[in-house]
Amino acid sequence: MKPLKGEISEIWGKEKLKNLFAPIDNSTIVLFRIMFGGIMLWEVTRYFKYDWIWRYWIEPYFNFAYGPFNLSPLPEDGMYAIWYILGVLAFFIVIGFLYRISTTLFFLLFTYTYLLEQARYLNHFYLVVLISFVMIFIPAHRNFSVDAILFKKIKSHYNPSWNLWLIRFMIGVPYFFGGVAKINPDWFGGYPLKLWLLNDLEFPVIGQYFTEHWMILVMSYSGLLLDLAVVPVLLFKRTRVWGFTIICLFHLMNSELFEIGIFPWFMIAATTVYFAPDWPKRLINKLLPLKENPLSKMVPTFPYHKLTLWVIGVFAALQILLPFRHLLIKGNVHWTEEGHKYAWHMKLRSKTGDTDFFIRNIASGEVIQADLGGYLEEWQYRKMSGHPGMIWKLAQFIREEYELMGLDIEVYVDAKASLNGRDFQHIIDPNIDLSKARRPFFGHAEWILPLTTPLSSQR
């Protein structure tokens, strides 16, 4: 079968889905492995440099663990050991050593640290979880790897086409759904960008115009259109270079305007997967012509076609459906937070809150205000305030703490929040005993009050 050239038309040709198993040059896949491992290694060093391991998992008395797992951090030595191991595994991914084992362990350990604290939720952490999971099943170690030297039978310059298309799909999902999520009244009105850009008036060239409403609208609408259009533009050869150039400038600007860690650099590197599959090899051959080993030209067979297609189909469907689930839940998703996670709602809300907990002893009727400083670090409090699900989780924990002391209590919350600069309003019914309130796994919790404050009131 003729190898694919990486163009979208070849996927939807006469052979259609069969072409997903056609052999393609694996240079781009190998490069993606190296870039992914390298950026993850860089991220691990940042955790040691800024002492984030202590800050996030050792210092806090309480962590907002994800349900239904409700995992707990290991003791101090254990958490540091995990991150040392993650660094070693990231390096092994770069060099392609024991690749299957390394990617599997990296996925499991990184996902474990991710599930420990909701207050640290970032879309790019979720993306790392997904990408590291996908990489387990993509043999990106068939070339330019230690494994290809040690286990010569796996060495090849080819991978099945679905390997590259699955990576492209995973990189395209944040772009596309990031654009879809921007189709909302606040974004069309220039919020929350207006609130953030007023703090960056010294940004080169255009910063002086951040006080102008027209500039805010230009940036809002251009961001929406870029997210929606970038993947189609990258898929076609004639527009690919222009699309890649624009998206690089977009990410570089974001890295200056916002504190979003590795995400801009990761996406710049990852977006190169939309170029022709053999572009890294062609570039290297121009700079340093190499003689290929004839054995490396052997094309491996790719079995289990039907099973592979079913698994990919189910996985892809899940990635498409999850971002839309909030449409089935009552209320403004940016206010209720129900359906916000895993939907690529990136930089769509500026939310501040003020939350007080009151504990009522059922036996005596005495009411006291909880000292949240005894439960939370300041960064956790900031993330929790305005997030009903996290407030509910802390109420459950407070009740459990008092139960251990043999006391039966009720927990009431006075929680007010402001979304995208609106006036503050109650986000949770203050008359509900939140410690015994039900929070549905999927759906709307009735103790979350609807957003009633209009955006226009603060312009």
C-alpha positions in Angstrom: 0.0 0.0 0.0 1.3 3.4 -0.9 2.5 5.4 2.2 0.4 8.4 3.1 1.8 11.9 2.5 -0.1 13.4 5.4 -2.8 15.3 3.5 -6.4 15.2 4.7 -7.6 14.1 1.3 -5.8 10.8 1.5 -7.7 9.9 4.7 -11.0 10.4 2.9 -10.1 8.8 -0.3 -11.4 5.5 -1.8 -9.8 3.4 0.9 -11.1 5.6 3.7 -10.6 4.0 7.0 -8.2 1.4 5.6 -5.8 4.2 5.0 -5.5 4.7 8.8 -3.3 1.6 8.7 -1.2 2.6 5.7 2.5 3.0 6.6 3.8 6.5 6.9 7.2 7.9 7.7 7.5 8.1 11.5 9.9 11.1 11.7 7.2 13.4 13.1 6.0 10.9 15.6 9.5 10.3 16.8 10.1 14.1 17.1 6.9 14.4 19.0 8.1 11.8 21.5 11.3 13.7 22.0 9.6 17.1 22.4 6.9 15.7 24.8 9.5 14.0 27.0 11.7 17.1 26.9 9.0 19.5 27.9 7.8 17.2 30.7 11.4 17.0 32.0 11.5 20.8 32.0 8.2 20.9 33.9 9.5 18.4 36.5 12.5 20.7 37.1 10.2 23.6 37.7 8.5 21.7 40.5 11.8 21.4 42.3 13.0 24.9 41.4 9.8 26.6 42.8 9.3 24.1 45.7 5.8 23.3 44.4 5.9 19.7 45.7 6.0 21.1 49.3 3.5 23.8 48.5 0.8 21.7 46.8 0.9 18.3 48.6 2.9 18.5 51.9 2.1 21.8 53.5 -1.7 21.7 53.1 -3.8 20.1 55.8 -6.5 19.3 53.4 -6.5 18.6 49.6 -9.5 18.9 47.3 -9.0 15.4 45.8 -11.0 14.5 42.8 -13.9 12.2 43.4 -14.7 9.3 43.2 -11.0 8.5 43.7 -10.4 10.7 46.8 -6.7 9.9 46.8 -4.4 11.3 49.5 -0.8 12.6 49.0 2.0 10.3 50.1 4.3 11.4 53.0 6.9 14.0 52.1 9.6 11.5 51.0 7.1 9.7 48.9 5.9 12.8 47.0 9.5 13.9 46.3 10.3 10.4 45.1 7.4 10.5 42.7 8.7 13.6 41.1 12.2 12.4 40.9 10.8 9.3 39.1 8.7 11.4 36.8 11.9 13.3 35.8 13.7 10.0 35.1 10.8 8.7 33.1 10.5 11.9 31.1 14.2 11.5 30.2 13.6 7.9 29.2 10.8 9.0 26.9 13.2 11.5 25.2 15.8 8.8 24.5 13.3 6.1 23.9 14.5 3.7 26.6 12.0 1.0 27.8 9.5 3.2 26.1 6.3 1.3 26.8 7.1 0.9 30.5 8.2 4.5 30.8 5.1 6.0 29.2 2.8 3.8 31.2 4.5 4.7 34.5 4.6 8.4 33.6 0.9 8.4 32.8 0.0 6.6 36.1 2.3 8.8 38.3 1.4 12.1 36.7 -2.3 11.3 36.8 -2.0 10.4 40.5 -0.5 13.8 41.3 -3.2 15.5 39.1 -6.0 13.8 41.0 -4.8 15.0 44.4 -5.8 18.6 44.1 -8.7 20.3 42.2 -7.4 23.7 43.1 -4.6 23.1 40.7 -6.8 22.3 37.7 -5.4 23.6 34.5 -6.3 22.5 31.0 -2.8 21.7 30.1 -2.4 19.3 33.0 -5.4 17.5 31.7 -3.9 17.6 28.2 -0.7 16.0 29.6 -2.8 13.2 31.2 -4.5 12.5 27.8 -1.3 12.7 25.7 0.7 10.5 28.1 -2.1 8.0 27.9 -2.3 8.0 24.1 1.5 7.7 23.9 1.4 4.3 25.6 -0.2 2.9 22.5 1.7 4.7 19.9 5.1 3.0 19.2 7.1 6.2 18.9 10.3 4.3 19.8 10.7 2.5 16.5 13.4 4.9 15.3 16.0 7.2 16.9 15.7 5.5 20.3 17.7 3.3 22.6 15.0 0.7 22.2 15.6 0.5 18.5 19.3 -0.2 19.2 18.7 -2.8 21.9 15.7 -4.5 20.2 16.6 -4.4 16.5 13.4 -6.1 15.4 11.3 -3.1 16.3 13.4 -0.6 14.3 11.5 0.9 11.4 11.0 4.2 9.6 7.3 3.6 9.4 4.2 3.7 11.7 0.6 3.2 10.8 -1.1 6.4 9.8 -3.6 6.3 12.7 -0.7 7.0 15.1 -0.1 10.5 13.6 -3.8 11.2 13.1 -4.6 10.4 16.7 -1.9 12.8 17.9 -3.2 15.4 15.5 -6.7 14.8 16.8 -5.6 15.3 20.5 -3.8 18.5 19.7 -6.8 19.8 17.6 -9.3 19.2 20.4 -8.1 22.0 22.7 -8.0 24.4 19.8 -11.4 23.6 18.4 -13.3 23.3 21.7 -11.4 26.3 23.1 -13.0 28.3 20.2 -16.5 26.7 20.7 -16.4 27.7 24.4 -15.7 31.3 23.5 -19.1 31.5 21.8 -20.9 33.1 24.8 -22.2 36.6 25.6 -19.4 37.5 28.0 -16.7 36.8 25.5 -18.5 38.7 22.8 -18.7 41.6 25.1 -14.9 41.5 25.7 -14.9 39.9 29.1 -12.9 38.7 30.9 -10.1 39.9 28.5 -10.8 43.5 29.4 -10.2 43.0 33.1 -6.9 41.2 32.5 -5.5 43.4 29.7 -5.8 46.6 31.8 -3.0 45.2 33.8 -0.7 44.9 30.8 -0.7 48.4 29.3 3.1 48.2 28.8 2.8 45.3 26.5 4.9 46.1 23.3 3.2 48.0 20.5 -0.5 47.2 21.2 -0.5 47.5 25.0 -1.3 51.3 24.8 -4.6 50.4 23.2 -5.8 48.0 25.9 -7.9 50.7 27.4 -9.9 50.9 24.1 -13.0 48.8 23.9 -12.4 48.2 20.1 -9.0 46.7 20.8 -10.6 44.3 23.4 -13.2 43.2 20.9 -10.5 42.7 18.2 -8.6 40.5 20.5 -11.7 38.6 21.7 -13.0 37.9 18.2 -9.6 37.1 16.7 -8.9 34.6 19.5 -12.3 32.9 18.8 -11.7 32.7 15.1 -8.1 31.6 15.4 -9.1 28.7 17.7 -11.9 27.6 15.4 -9.9 27.9 12.1 -6.4 26.9 13.1 -6.8 23.1 12.6 -8.5 23.3 9.2 -5.8 25.8 8.1 -3.0 23.5 9.3 -4.5 20.4 7.6 -4.0 21.9 4.1 -0.6 22.3 2.6 -1.2 25.7 1.0 -2.2 27.4 4.2 -0.1 25.4 6.7 2.9 27.6 7.0 0.8 30.7 7.5 -1.4 29.0 10.1 1.7 27.7 12.0 3.3 31.2 11.9 0.1 32.9 13.3 -0.4 30.2 16.0 3.2 30.6 17.1 2.7 34.4 17.5 -0.5 33.8 19.3 1.1 31.4 21.9 4.1 33.7 22.3 1.8 36.6 23.1 -0.1 34.5 25.6 3.1 33.5 27.3 3.8 37.2 27.9 0.2 38.2 28.9 -0.7 35.3 31.1 1.1 33.0 33.6 0.3 29.6 31.9 3.5 27.7 32.4 4.5 25.2 29.7 1.3 25.4 27.8 2.3 27.9 25.0 5.6 26.1 24.4 4.0 22.7 24.5 1.4 23.7 21.9 3.9 25.4 19.6 6.0 22.2 19.6 2.9 19.9 19.3 1.4 21.9 16.4 4.3 20.8 14.2 2.5 17.4 13.9 0.3 18.9 11.2 3.3 19.2 8.8 4.1 16.3 6.4 5.0 13.1 8.3 8.6 13.1 7.0 9.5 16.8 7.4 12.0 16.2 10.2 13.9 13.6 8.1 13.9 15.8 5.0 15.3 18.7 7.1 18.0 16.6 8.7 19.0 15.2 5.3 19.4 18.7 3.9 21.7 19.7 6.8 23.4 16.3 7.4 22.9 13.6 4.7 22.8 10.2 6.3 22.9 6.7 4.9 20.0 4.5 5.9 20.3 1.0 7.1 18.4 -1.2 4.5 16.7 -3.1 7.3 15.1 0.2 8.5 13.1 0.3 5.3 11.2 -2.8 6.2 7.5 -1.9 6.7 6.0 -3.7 9.8 2.5 -5.2 9.7 -0.2 -3.6 11.7 -2.8 -6.1 13.0 -6.1 -5.9 14.9 -7.6 -3.3 12.5 -11.2 -3.6 13.7 -10.4 -3.6 17.4 -8.1 -0.6 16.9 -10.8 1.3 15.1 -13.4 0.6 17.7 -11.1 1.7 20.6 -10.0 4.9 18.7 -13.7 5.6 17.9 -14.9 5.3 21.5 -11.9 7.3 22.8 -12.5 10.1 20.2 -16.2 10.2 20.9 -15.5 10.7 24.6 -13.3 13.6 23.8 -16.0 15.2 21.6 -18.9 14.6 24.0 -17.3 15.6 27.3 -16.9 19.3 26.3 -20.6 19.5 25.5 -22.0 17.9 28.6 -22.6 21.3 30.3 -25.3 22.0 27.8 -27.4 19.4 29.5 -27.0 21.0 32.9 -29.0 23.9 34.1 -27.3 27.2 34.7 -24.3 29.2 33.5 -21.4 26.8 33.4 -18.9 29.6 34.3 -21.0 30.3 37.4 -22.0 26.8 38.6 -18.7 25.1 37.4 -20.9 22.1 36.6 -19.4 20.7 33.4 -16.5 23.2 33.4 -13.6 20.7 33.7 -12.5 18.7 30.7 -14.3 21.1 28.3 -11.3 23.3 27.4 -12.9 26.5 28.8 -9.6 28.3 28.8 -9.3 31.9 30.0 -13.1 32.4 29.8 -13.8 33.7 33.3 -12.4 35.9 35.9 -13.9 34.9 39.2 -13.4 36.1 42.7 -15.2 35.1 45.9 -15.6 35.6 49.6 -16.6 32.5 51.6 -17.3 32.0 55.3 -18.3 28.7 56.9 -20.5 28.4 60.0 -20.7 25.3 62.1 -23.8 24.6 64.2 -23.6 22.1 67.0 -26.9 20.2 66.8 -26.9 19.2 70.5 -26.3 22.6 71.9 -27.4 24.9 69.1 -24.2 26.8 69.4 -22.9 28.4 66.1 -19.3 29.3 65.4 -17.5 30.5 62.4 -14.9 28.1 61.1 -11.3 29.1 61.0 -10.5 28.2 57.4 -6.9 29.0 57.9 -6.7 25.8 59.9 -7.9 23.8 56.8 -6.7 25.6 53.7 -3.7 27.4 52.4 -4.3 30.9 50.9 -4.0 29.6 47.3 -6.6 26.9 48.0 -9.0 29.4 49.5 -8.7 31.6 46.5 -9.5 28.8 44.1 -12.3 27.4 46.3 -14.1 30.7 46.7 -16.6 30.9 43.8 -16.3 27.2 43.1 -19.5 25.5 44.5 -18.2 21.9 44.2 -15.0 22.7 46.1 -17.0 24.5 48.8 -19.2 21.5 49.1 -16.2 19.2 49.4 -14.7 21.2 52.3 -18.1 21.1 54.1 -18.1 17.3 53.9 -14.6 17.2 55.3 -15.4 19.6 58.2 -18.4 17.4 59.1 -16.1 14.3 59.1 -13.6 16.0 61.3 -16.2 16.8 63.9 -17.7 13.3 63.7 -14.2 12.0 64.7 -14.6 14.1 67.8 -18.1 12.6 68.5 -20.0 15.8 67.5 -23.0 16.0 65.2 -22.9 19.3 63.3 -24.5 21.2 60.5 -22.4 23.4 58.1 -23.8 26.6 56.5 -21.9 28.7 54.1 -22.1 32.4 53.3 -20.5 32.4 49.8 -20.5 35.3 47.5 -18.8 35.5 44.1 -18.2 37.9 41.2 -18.0 36.6 37.6 -16.2 38.6 35.0 -16.5 41.8 37.1 -20.2 41.6 37.9 -21.4 42.7 41.3 -21.0 40.1 44.0 -24.0 37.8 44.7 -24.6 34.6 46.7 -23.5 31.5 44.8 -24.8 29.0 47.4 -28.0 29.0 49.4 -26.9 30.1 52.9 -29.9 28.3 54.5 -28.8 24.8 53.3 -26.8 22.5 55.6 -24.1 21.9 53.0 -22.5 19.0 54.9 -25.6 16.9 54.2 -26.6 18.3 50.8 -26.5 16.0 47.8 -24.2 16.8 44.9 -25.2 14.8 41.8 -22.4 13.1 39.8 -24.0 14.6 36.7 -26.6 17.3 36.7 -27.4 20.5 38.7 -27.2 20.8 42.4 -30.2 22.9 43.5 -28.3 24.5 46.4 -26.3 26.4 43.8 -28.1 29.7 43.2 -28.5 31.0 39.7 -26.5 33.9 38.3 -28.8 36.9 38.2 -26.3 39.9 38.2 -26.1 41.2 34.6 -22.7 41.9 33.0 -23.9 45.3 31.8 -24.0 46.6 35.4 -20.3 46.9 35.6 -19.3 48.4 32.2 
